[in-house]
Amino acid sequence: MAIKYQYNKTSLTELGRQLKIRTRALPTLKNKESALRAEVKHAKERAEELSGEYQKALASYDYMASLWNEFEPGLISIDGVELDVVKVAGVKTPHLKEINYSVKPFDAFAKPMWYTDGVEILKNLAQIGIESMILLEKARILDYQRKKTTQKVNLYEKVQIPGYQEAMRKIKRFMEDEENISKASQKIVKTRHAAEEEQEQA
């Protein structure tokens, strides 16, 4: 990114202001970047934990495999998933609030004894699976924002801050050179006037 500037005090002041903004923002951006990195890691780890829990839960119900054939399909269904929005390092992320289930009425005396347990097992499996999916989505959102923050940190740190500093150095050098030339030319004019006055007096 080319920094546009002119060789004058106004441009120097504006560059100084822009440099100050970026210098002040950089530590905050770096903190945000590391916070997002940690949150992405945490969300992914938790999603993996839940995925492991899901597999363990499925394995623990293997002994009931033959019983599931007796279970009525569509007895339990998910009506909706309620989400909250939670800000993490200034980024809006989804958080599971509640899962709304519908359970069709059934005759507990006519159906096998384990039916009620079966409904709870399915609720538990759905809870783990949905929570894991939401955590993966949270990790995706946070990782996207982390990448954007990293890009901004690199832009400030490696391009803009050094660019503004270099531009300010060039302007200051130019203005110093101009001042020196002006002083030198004033000296020459003064010397010339003095010489002319001496000649007139002689």
Secondary structure, DSSP 8 states (H G I E B T S, - for coil): ------SSHHHHHHHHHHHHHHHHHHHHHHHHHHHHHHHHHHHHHHHHHHHHHHHHHHHHTGGGTTGGGGS-TTSEEEEEEEEEEEEETTEEEEEEEEEEEEE----TTTS-TTHHHHHHHHHHHHHHHHHHHHHHHHHHHHHHHHHHHHHHHHIIIIIIHHHHHHHHHHHHHHHHHHHHHHHHHHHHHHHHHHHHHHHHH-
